[in-house]
Amino acid sequence: MDNCDPIGTPMETKDKLDLDKKGTLVDAMKYQSMIGALMYLTSSRPDIVHATCLCARYQAQPTEKHLKEVKRIFRYLRGTVNMGVWYTKDFGFELTGFSNAD
């Protein structure tokens, strides 16, 4: 992924990710490892949470379609290396989150 072309969005806007039962299966361990790395990054990169969670649904039987979407997220990250939330340890930092439970 070092030489990949960066991309502007982590996921296609009109592309719906589905189970893809007829697709070619890929190595599930590699796919799970990639999803795990992305999940780790979601604490400082909230812009990839939605796309990562959609891809994480298909860890049991990932296909080439799913792997392509995960690689798209990595291409997006390649182009946006300097973005993210920065948590400082020197100052009193208090993070407040809100949720709508309707």
WOKASUL-V364536 format. One record per helix or strand. SS is the DSSP state (H for helix, E for strand). FROM is the first residue (numbers start at 1). TO is the last residue. Records with the same first field share a line. If there is no record, write none. Layout:
SS: FROM-TO / FROM-TO
This chain:
E: 25-25 / 63-63
H: 28-41 / 46-56 / 64-79
